[in-house]
């Protein structure tokens, strides 16, 4: 997931050494929906100083972030195939 984000490639172009691109995509999507990424960030924050930990967030250099040409057609409603956050 980090390789894809860092290199700005499409999911289908993920190198085979990372496994099937659909599996990686589905895991990323699930982790985004169920709060796993937030837990990882909280775990990383735990090692920070108390003063700086609360304000520590992920930063992305905007010089390498580009929207895909198909990004303009984003769906308006959240996907229905995953339960909303907070649902057991």
Secondary structure, 3 states (H helix, E strand, C coil): CHHHHHHCCCHHHCCHHHCCHHHHHHHHHHHHHHCHHHHHHHHHHCCCCHHHHCCCCCCCCCCCCCCCCCHHHCCCCCCCCCCCCCCC
